[in-house]
């Protein structure tokens, strides 16, 4: 067994199974049997009804699931509840899509009927990160099931409780055995065995770039398709004509939500030099007003997920100081017990510094300034990542120019984290490939077959 901790108290709250390679084989066999048997005989309209039932079940148990998520991950309860309801929305959205997967008719002339069919991949693997553990399951498992696949989920060993809870709910609503499977344990023990297994059909992974590379290498052994959503070092660009109060609020939200543990966090503030001092003053004030505490008390910001992540973030703060950047606020541990870090702002940052190039995954903001639009664009693209970008300006032409030329998969204008379950999400460059969310995700879990019939 593996102990799981409450990151706010550092106390054990439960245990989860430490699965083995044999457990992986059992999960794959169960998923394969369900795909070939009971699940393949479920009509699309019946899958749709089942997924709607899942959405309602999640809503009915939302408070319980949110409390489990907060205890397990440390995030504020109100954020957990929002993510749980978002998960219900994923199942609701893809329930509506399950019976609407259509192919194309291709005109080859009167002698032929040529059509495309969209068929499920088969057994799909979903490796889920610890920062949004329940929500990320819904993001990829819901479309996979809607398309007629079966699913095996490997949650992080630090945040597995809600993945197991979802299994209970799916059984209660009548999902056939083997359609949804959970294998808990360590990545090098079961994660690698899972993505290397010859009898799986696709892999969806969210996590770090180094682990993403390992997943790709494992998948290559048996030529399995992979969807990767990896890291980010997203720019949040503020021009002088932006609403200053709105910009400050959105920048704070973009870096401090979930204690900065979001791949798409706006961790690089690029601000036009003429308004920098005024905007930074507002940001410091907002940062120092943030209430920090255990997630169940509904603070503004909770702890980081683990001791490892806490040490990583604190190490980056020391790296920033060593590189010559200046801490304007924060930069220290927030509480004696628990993995709490103060909201931290660095000024005097240069693009070559590690704190401007590498993903910290904590409440740490790096400030860079610019004079011209072209300079902002060059700075925005001057990282190996390309997940999202934020732009604040009242000039729609400028916003469109930048949105066209920034190398990122999603652009927010005048609101950070805009969009929803319906909008495609994914990265450029080392932020990965493939798109999750929205109808685009259905392409991850179907394959196209062409049927050509000669008419005589």
N, C-alpha and C positions, 0 to 999 in steps of 0.2 A: 504494500500500500504506500501511497504518497500523502504526506500531510499537506493540507492547504491552510494558508494563514489569512487572517484579517490584516491587511496592510496598515490599518489605522492603529492597531494595538499590538501587532506582531505576535498575536496569540493564535494557536491552532483552533480552527473552527470545524474541521472535519478531515476525512480521508477519502481518497479516490483510488481505484485499482491501478496498479502499475502493470499495464498490459505487456504481453510478450509477443514475439513473432508468431507463436501459435495462435494467439488471440486475433492477430491480424488475419491469419489464414481463415479462421472461423468467420470473421466479419465479412471477408470477401466472398466466401462460399455462401453465406446467408444472403448477401446482396445479389449475387449471381442467381441463386435459386429463385429469389423473389422477382427479379427482372424477367427471367425466362418463364416464370409460372404465373402467380396470382396478379402481379402488377401489370404484366403485358396484356392481360385480359380485361383490365379496367378501362372503360371507354373514356375519351377525353372529358365528356360532360360529367362523368362520375368523379374523375380526378378533380375537376373544378369544384364540385360540391364538397369533396373531402378537404380540399385546401381552404375553402371558405370556412368549414367547420374548425380547422386548425386556427385560423385567424380569430374566430370568436372565442375559442378555448384560451388562447393567449390573452386576449382582452379580459376574460373572466378571471384569470389568475395573475393579472398584471402586477398587482401590488406584491404578491408573494414572490414572484420571479424577480421583481425589482429589488426587493430586500435581499434576496440571495445574491444577486449580482453586485450589490453594494458591499455586502460582507466579503465577497470573494475578491473583488477588484479594487475596492476603496472609493469608487466614484460617488459623488453626491447622489442621494436617493432620487432627487427630482430628475437628474440626468439619466439614471438607470430606468426610471419609469418612462421617460421620453423614448429611450432606445427600445424598450420592450414594446411599446405601442407602435413604434416604427417597424419592428419585426412582424407584428400582426399585419401591418399594412403591406409588407412584402408578400405575405401569404395571400392576402386579399387581392393584391394587384395581379399576381401570377395565377391565382385561381381564375380570374377573368380572362387570362390569356390562354389557358390550357386547351380550350376548344376552338382556338382561333389561329392555330398554326397551319398555314396554307402554303402550297407550292405554287409553281408557275406553269403556265401553258406556253410552249415555245413554238412559234409558227415555222414549220419546215415545208409547208405545202400540203395539198390535199391527200397525198399518199401516206402521210404520217400523222400519228398522234404522239406528241412529245410533251411530257410533263415532268416536273420535279416533285419529289416526295421529301418531307422532312422527318427523319427518323431519330429516335433517341440514341444517345451514345452508348448507354448501357450502365455499367457500374461507375459512378462518379465519386471522386475523393475530394474532400473539402478540409484543408488544413487551416484552422481558424486562429487568429492572434488573440492575445490577452487584453488588448485595450478596449475592444467592443465585442466581447465574446458571444453574447446571445444574439445581438443584432447582425453580426457577420454571418452567423449560421443562416438566418433568414435571407440574407442578401444573395447567397449562392444556392442554398438547398431548395428554397421555394421555386426558383425557375427550373432547377434540375428535375424536381418531382413533377412540376407542371408539364414538362416535356416528355415524361414517361420513364425517366431514369430512376434508379435506386441510388442511395447516398450513403457514404461512410464518412463520418465526421471525426477528425482528430483535433480536439481542442487543446489549448495550451495546458500544460500540467499545473499552471498556477491558477487557472480560471476555468475549471471543467464542470462546475456544479450545475450551471443552467443548461448546458448541453444535455446532461443526463435528465434534468427536469423536463426538457422538451420531449425527450423520448417517452416519458410517462404520458404526457398530453397527447402525443400522436397515437399511442396505443389506445387511449381512451376514446378518441374520435373514430377509431376503426381503421387506421392505416394498417395494411397487411404486415405481418412479421417479415423482417428482413429488408423492408423498404428504407428505413432510417436506422442506421447503426452508429454507435459511438465507441471509439477506442481511445481510452485515456492512457496517458503515460508520457515518457520522454521522447523527444524528437529523434535522437540517435538510436533509440531502441525500437520504437514502433513507427515513428513517422517515416523513417527511411525505408523500413520494410514495406510499409503501405504503398509509397509512391514507386517502389521498385517491383511491386508484385505484377506478374505477367497477366493476371486476369482482371485488371482494372482497365477502364476505357478512357478516362480523362481525369485531370487534376486541376483543382483551383487552390491557389496558395496566396495568402496575404501575410507579409512579414518582411524581414530584412533582405537586403540585396545579397549578402553572402549565403544565406539559407536558400534564397531563390535560385541561386546558381547551383546549389546542391540538388535541389528539386529537379531542375532541368537536366542535370547529368543523370539522375536516376531515371527520369522519364525517357531519356534517350535510349536506354537499354532495350526498351520494347516499343519505341516510337509512339509514345502516348502524347496527345495534345495537352498543353498546359496554359492556364490563365494565371498571370502573375500581377499582383498589386503590391508593389514594393515601397521603398521609402520616398520621402519628399523633403525638400528644403524650399518651401514655397515662398515667393515674394509677395508682399502686400504693399502696393505702390500707391502713395498718396500725393496728389498734385495740389498746388496752392489754391485752386478754385473749388476744392472739395469742402463739404460741410465739416467744420473742424470737430464738433461734438460727436457727430455720427461716425466720422473717421476714427476718432479715439476709441469709441465704444466698440467698433467693429474690429479694430486692431487688438484690443484687449480680449475680446471674445475669440478671435482667431488664434491667439497663442495660449490663453489660459484655460480654455474649455478642456475638460477631462485632464487637467493638470499638464496640458501640452502633449499628452500622449495620443496624438492623432496624426496619421500619416500626412494629412493635408493641412496641418497646422500652418498658419502664416508666421513662420519663425524668422523671416527676414523682412524687416520694415525698411522700404526704400522711400524716403520722404524728400520732397522738393526743398532745397536748402532754405528758401525764404520763409517757410512756415515751420521749420524743424523745431526750433526752440519752444514755440507755443504748443505744438502738438506733443512734444516730449513731456512738457510740464503737465499736460492733461493726462498723459499716460501714466506718469509717475503717481499722480494723485489717485487715479483709478486703481493702480496696482497696490498701493498702500491701504486702500479701503477694502480689499478683498478679504472676506472671512474664510479662514482656513480651519478645517476640523474633520472629525470622523464623518464619513458619508451619510450615516443614518441620522445625523443632526441637521442635514440639509444645508451644508455650508456652500459658499461660492466655489470652493476648491478643496478637493480631498487629497489624500496621499498618493504617491506613486505606488505602482503595483507591487514592488518587491524591493528587498535589500539590494539585489543586483542592479535594478534600474536606478535606485536612489544613488548608489555609488557611481554609476555611469554619469548621471546628471551632475553630481557634485564634482566629478573629475573634469567634465567639460567646463564648468564654471571656473575651476582653477586654471584650465588651459587658456580660457579667454583672458584671464588676468595676466597669465604669463606671456600671451601674445601682444600685450600692450593695450588691450581694450579696457574701458572704464566701467565699473559697475555703478549704475545710477541709483538703483534700488534693489533690495534683495541680496542674492548671492550667498545665502546661508540656510542652514536647517531651520525649519519653522517650529518644530516641537521636539522635546527631548525623546519622546517615544513615538513610534510610527514613522513612516517613510515620507515625511512632509518636507517640501522645499518651498522657500519663499518665492513669490513671483519676482523674476529677475530680468533686468534690462541692462544690456551692454551698449555703450556708445563708443565712438571712435573705432568702429569696426571697419576693416578693409576686406575686400572680396577674397583675398588669398588666405585669410585666416581660417583655421579649422572650424571655429564657431559660426562662420559664414558659409562653409562648404559642406559640413557633415551634419547628419540628422542627430539631434540631441534627444528628442522625444521627452521633453520636459518643459516646464514653464519658463523658458529662457528665450528672450527676444534679442536679436542683433539688429542695431540701427545703422543704416548706411544712408548717405545723402547724395543727391544729384542736382544738376542745374538744368539739363535739357532732356527732352523726351527720349532722344536717341540714347543718351547715357543711361537712362532708367531701363530701357529695353535691353541694352547690352548687359547690365548688371543682373536683370531678371533671368536672362538665359545663361549666365556664367556659373552654372553648377551642373553636375552630372544628372540631376533629377529633373523631372518635368511632370509633376502630378497636377497641381492647381496653381492659380495665381489670382490675386485680388487687385482690383483697380478702383480708386476713388477719384472721380472727376465729374464735373458737370458738362464737359465737352464730349458729346457722343462720338464725334469724328475721331478724337484722340483715343477714346475707349476702344473703338472699332479697329483703329490702326494697331494698337498694342495687342488686342485680342487676336488679331490675325497673325502677328509675328512672334508672340510669346510661345515657346515650345512647351506646352502643357496640355493635359487632357481636358481640363475644365477651367473656365475663366469666370470669376465672380466680379460683377461691376456694382459698386455702391452697396454691397452687402456681402459679408463673408459667410461661408457655409450655406449659400443659397441653393435652391434646387430641392430635390426630394427623391423618394424612392423611384419615381418615374423617369429620372434623368440619368443618362449613361455616365459612368465614372471609370476612369482608368488613366494610365500614364503614358508619357513619352519617355524616351531615353532610358535611364536605369530605374525609372519608376515602374517599369513593367510593360506588359502588353495584354491586349484583350480588354473588353469592357464589361463591367458589372452594372447592375441596376437597369431599370427601364426595359424596353423591348430588345435592346441590343444584347442583353444577357442571354436571351433565348438562343442566340447563335452559338454560345459556348456549349450548349447541351443538346444540340441536334446536329446531324450530318445530312448532307444532301445526296439523294439518289436520283439519277436520271433514268426515266423510263421512255424508251422509244419503240413505238409499235408501227409496223408497216401495215397499211390497209390495202388489201387486194380486192 
